[in-house]
Amino acid sequence: MKNSKLIPLSVPNLSLTILENVRETIETGWVSTGGRFITEFEAKIAKYTGAPRAVSTQSGTAGLHLALRVLGIEPGDEVIVPSLTFIAAVNPVRYMQAEPVFMDCDDTLNMDMDKLQRFLELECDQVNGQTINRRTKRPVKAVVVVHVFGNPANMDKLMQLKEQYHLHVIEDATEALGSYYLAGRYAGQHCGTIGDIGVYSFNANKIITTGGGGMIVSPHEEYLERAAFLGVQAKTDPLYFIHDEVGYNYRMTNIQAAFGTDQIDQLERFIDAKISSYRLYQAAISDIPGLELYPFRPDTRANHWFYSLYIDEQQYGLNRDELLRQLNERHIQTRPLWGLVHKQKPYRGCLAYEIENACRFEDNLLNIPCSTSLLESELDQVVEALRTLGGTR
Ligand SMILES: *Cc1c(COP(=O)(O)O)cnc(C)c1O
C-alpha cells in the first residue's frame, strides 16, 4: 500500500519558457533592481487584480514593512493582527517598534470581525478622532488582515469598522492572489485591492512564484509613490545621490520579475487546477467519518491555495499528529497549521483578545498535498491513505 515516490505538500509549477526571459536578463546585463521585466510584471499584476498600479518588492514581508511605514505607523502604536497566520504578517509590526494586538479567528479561519468590533467598542475610547486602547493608553492605528489560505476575509465588515474607528487597513493578500468577491459591497474586487494597501507574495510556496518577491497595490496613488520611493533607498536626487530619509533596498530584481511575467500568465490555469483537486478531495473525503475538508467562502471566487483538513479525533480515531506521522511514513507530505503567533516566544506577553477559536484549529488542522501539478492518481493515494488510516490507532 505504500508508495515510494513522495507526494509533496506544495511545489512550484515553473515552465521552461522562463528560460528565455532569464536568458535576456543575462544577455542585457539587467539583473538587478531595474529592467523591463519589473515594469512589465508590475503592470500585469495591476491589470490582473484591477488595481490602478502595483509596486514590486523583494518579498511579501518587505511589502508589509513598507506598507506600515507608508501609513505612518509609529513606535508604540497598536496594530491589530491575527494570531492564526504565518508569522510574517506580524513581524513587520515589530520592525516599526509598534505593538501587535492579537485577534481571534472565526469559522472561516480569518479574523473574527465581530470580536474585533467588540474589542473596539468595549476596550477602546474615541479621543480626538483617534481610537485609544483604554488599558494601555496607546493609539490603535491599523489592522493587518490576512486572507488565510486564499479564503477572502470579511472586508465588508472590516471596512465599516475602519471608517467608524479611523483605522488603516493593510490586506495581507500574500496567500490570496486571484481571490475575489462575488457578492456584497466588494463584488468583483480582488483581495488586496480594498484596504489602504494590499500585499502579494511570490515566495516558492505561493500560488505563483518568482523564487522570492512581493507586490504592493493600493487605491491611493500617493501611497504607491511613497512605497516605490522608500523601496529604493529614498533617493531624492538620483544623479547626485541626495537622500532626505532612511529608505530600504526592497525592490524586486529583474531576474525575479523574469519569472513573474511568465507565472502570472499561468495563474488562472493554476487556480482551475487548485479548485478541481479541491473538489475531488471534498467528494472523496465526505464519507470518511471524522474528516472534513475545510470550506472556502461560497460568495467568493477563492484561489483555493491551501486545503485544510479538520480532524475530529473522537470520530476519526487518530489525532492530527498521529495522522501526520502516518501519512509521512507513506511518503505523503502534510503540515500542521502554524503555531499561533501570540504563543510564539517574541510575542508572549502581547495583548491577545479572547483567543479561543484559533486554539481549536491549531490542534486539529492539517494541510494536505495541493500542488497545481498534483496528479489524480496521487490524489487518490492520499484519499486511500486517509480512508484506511481512520480508526487504526
Ligand atoms: C508568505 C506569507 C507572507 C510573507 O511573504 P514572503 O514573500 O515569504 O515574505 C506574509 N504573510 C503570510 C500570511 C504569508 O503566508
Ligand as a Chemical Component Dictionary entry (heavy atoms), coordinates in Angstrom:
data_LIG
# 
_chem_comp.id                   LIG 
_chem_comp.type                 NON-POLYMER 
_chem_comp.pdbx_formal_charge   0 
_chem_comp.three_letter_code    LIG 
# 
loop_
_chem_comp_atom.comp_id 
_chem_comp_atom.atom_id 
_chem_comp_atom.alt_atom_id 
_chem_comp_atom.type_symbol 
_chem_comp_atom.charge 
_chem_comp_atom.model_Cartn_x 
_chem_comp_atom.model_Cartn_y 
_chem_comp_atom.model_Cartn_z 
_chem_comp_atom.pdbx_ordinal 
LIG C1 C1 C 0 4.036 34.039 2.725 1  
LIG C2 C2 C 0 3.406 34.944 3.674 2  
LIG C3 C3 C 0 3.981 36.190 3.992 3  
LIG C4 C4 C 0 5.330 36.633 3.568 4  
LIG O1 O1 O 0 5.638 36.581 2.243 5  
LIG P1 P1 P 0 7.183 36.404 1.838 6  
LIG O2 O2 O 0 7.171 36.731 0.395 7  
LIG O3 O3 O 0 7.543 34.971 2.113 8  
LIG O4 O4 O 0 7.988 37.351 2.639 9  
LIG C5 C5 C 0 3.278 37.038 4.837 10 
LIG N1 N1 N 0 2.104 36.690 5.351 11 
LIG C6 C6 C 0 1.537 35.495 5.093 12 
LIG C7 C7 C 0 0.206 35.196 5.693 13 
LIG C8 C8 C 0 2.175 34.576 4.263 14 
LIG O5 O5 O 0 1.610 33.383 4.042 15 
# 
loop_
_chem_comp_bond.comp_id 
_chem_comp_bond.atom_id_1 
_chem_comp_bond.atom_id_2 
_chem_comp_bond.value_order 
_chem_comp_bond.pdbx_ordinal 
LIG C1 C2 SING 1  
LIG C2 C3 SING 2  
LIG C2 C8 DOUB 3  
LIG C3 C4 SING 4  
LIG C3 C5 DOUB 5  
LIG C4 O1 SING 6  
LIG O1 P1 SING 7  
LIG P1 O2 DOUB 8  
LIG P1 O3 SING 9  
LIG P1 O4 SING 10 
LIG C5 N1 SING 11 
LIG N1 C6 DOUB 12 
LIG C6 C7 SING 13 
LIG C6 C8 SING 14 
LIG C8 O5 SING 15 
# 
